[in-house]
Amino acid sequence: MPLQKNQILTLRIERLSSDGSGVAHSPDGETVFVPGAAPGDEADVRIVKDCKRYAFGILDHLRTPSPDRIPVDCAVAGPCGGCSLRHLDYTAELRAKQENVTDAFRRIGGLDVPVLDICPSPEVDRYRNKVQFPVGLDKNCNPCIGFYAGRTHRIVPCPDCKLQPGVLNDIGNALCGFFAENGIQPYNEETGRGLVRHIFLRRGAHSGQIMVCLVCTRPNFPHAEALCTRLREQFTDIATILLNVNSKNTNVILGTETHTLYGPGYIEDTLCGVPVQLGPLSFYQVNTLAAERLYGIAAQYAQLTPDDLLLDLYCGMGTIGLSMVDHCRELVGVEIVPEAIESAKANAARMGDAVAAKSCFFCADAGQAATRLAAEGLHPDVVMLDPPRKGCDEATLSAVVRMDPRRVVYVSCNPATAARDAAWLEQNGYHAEKVQPVDLFPRTKHCEAVILLTKVHVN
């Protein structure tokens, strides 16, 4: 019998799904997904939607809380939705993420591959080096920072996000105070009026340098000089202040036009010893310390020798490949974003003439570039894959197989697509040796993984 909307069932939460929802089963065996639940909860669940084979519910009453539950220390964690696992003890969060990675490789990939114990993040809170605050009005019509509630553009005010360093929250609040003092209005999506859309902040985890970028509807910002003076006096680690112009009616945060109000227009930092310069358009892992652990694992799996050619597909700013460049003969990096390739070349140059001489970066689609390189007879010893959430297309994987590397190291932000791609490679001459989950995003549903695949030698 199908479940009815507003029907209340007493259920026991068995585990977490890949999106962080609790998973339970109705008396008839139908799967019910319950956001905000914890494995081990016994709760009254109100059904909000039935999709025949599965349903969605909400916690109506918690009868017996899971032993893994902890008090939620953020007043807006629920409506904001960014910290979907903030109610879980971190040990339980890691266990759930490990289970989801294991499930993806067995269920989606059909692979009986060892999944190693998950590598935790060095920091559970305040780890993000980047924040993009939408700016709106609070209930008193004062400018405020916050985040969009799930599946909406309604801003939930959040003066102290626990995922961001305190200084970034303080800068966001100070900017809102300046806006209020000077009559500077947040952008209103419905009317198209107002000036400030977002506050975009970056902070170098090692350098401490801070970038402030105001995303506005026009380039003329009132009292810009006074704003820069106040920010620099109050926050001495601010290295640059920018104004990005986005006048379009779009969900894209940044526009293409950026003006420098103070400083060089970028901040500097290091990742695994690679010196980087970060502007508002730079892609950079948001959890620097955990990313260094991730890259260290990738380097261990690569097992490079001084005679090796390393091909780094989806190379971004080149940080993964450049972190290993001292251990190989030559590095070739491919990335589709032109600005990222320019950054990769600049990063290599800052590492010295020897690194620049043996590093080659070019801008192209990963699949097309891999196909071309395979046709040209390139034979890398190790291929590094770090694709977006959708994973690799078959053209990329086919080209990798034709290039015949002895090892493929796959860095994934989506275990489901990683499992799918690993299964394809298993069917085409490679063996998945092991999977290492790595937590780069504590308190959220996301989990990274590094997969080692080796060439199968047929006797």
C-alpha positions, 0 to 999 in steps of 0.5 A: 500500500502506498504511503500517504502524505502526512502519514506518521510512521515510527521508524528506526534510522538504519544508515545515512544516504550519500546525500546525508539523509537518514535511511529507514524502511516502512513496515511494507519495506519501502525506503524512506529518506529523512533529512536531519536523522542519525543512524540509530534514531527511533523517531516518528516520521511524517511522510511528505512525498511518496514516489512509489518505490521510495518516500521522503519524510521529516522528523516529527518527534524523536522518540529515542535519539541515536548515541551518535547524536550531538547538540547542534551548535548553530542556530540556523543549521537546519534552514541553512542546510550547509552543515547537513551532518552537524547533529552527528558526532564526527566519528559517526560522520566519518563512519557513514562516509566510509560506508557510502564510499564502500557501497558506491564501489560495490553496488555501482561499480560491482568491485570488491576493492579494499576501501581503507579507513577514511582519512579525517580532516585535520580541522572539523570546524573553521576549515574553509579558506573561501566563503561567498556570502549572499548579502540581503536584509534581516528582519529589521531591514539591515544589511546582513550576510547569510546563505540561501536556504535549500532550493531557494534564494531566500537568505538565512542570516548567519553572522557566524558560520562555523565552517568559516574562520572567525575573521572571515565572518567578522569581515562580512559583518563589518562590511554589512555595518559599513553598508548600513552606515552609508545607505548602500543597499543589497541587490534585490533579485525581484526588483533588480535594484540595489548594489551589493550581491555577494561578499567573496572572501579568501584566506591563505591557510599558510600565509594568512593573507585575506582577499576581500571581493565585493560582487556588485551590479555596477563598478562605481562603489560609493565611499570606496576609499573610506571602506578600504581604509576602515577594512585595513585598519580593522583587519591587518591581514587583508592583502587586497580588496576587489570589486567584481561587476555582475549586472546580469540576472543570473545565478552565477556569482561572479561576473567577468569584470574585476577592479582592484581597489587595494593591493595587487589583486590576489593573495599568495599561499602554498599547497604542498609546497607549491606557491600559488596566487589566488584571485576571485576566479581561481579554483582552489581546494577549500580545505587546505590542510586536508587537501595536502593529505589528499595530495600526499596520498595521491603521490604515494599511489603514483610511486613516481620514479625519476624517469617517469612522465606524469600526465595530469588531466583536469589539472586546474592550477597544476597543484597536484602535478606540481606537488609531485614534479620533483619525483618525475622526468616530465609533467604534462597538465591539461585543463579546459579553463584558460585562467587555470592554465595560466595560473599553472604556468605561473606556479611552475615558473615561481618554483624555478627554472628547472621545474618550469623546464620540465612542466608543460600545461595546455588548455583543452577539454580533457577527453579531446586532449587525451584522445589527441595525445594518445593518437600522437603516441604519448606514453605517460607512465602515470596518469592523474585524473581529477575530474569534476563531479560528473566523472570522466567521459568514455573518450577520456578513459579510452584514451588513457587506456590507449596511452598504456600507463602502468598506473592511474591515480583517480582523485574523486569528489563523487564516489558514485561516478568514480566507482562507475569509471573504475569499473570501466577501467577494470573491464579494459585492462586495469585493476582497482587496487585500493580506495582511500576515502578522505574527508575534505568537507566535515559536517557536510555530506561530501567526501573525496576518495583516491583510487589506485588502478594498475595495469594488468599484465597478461602473460 
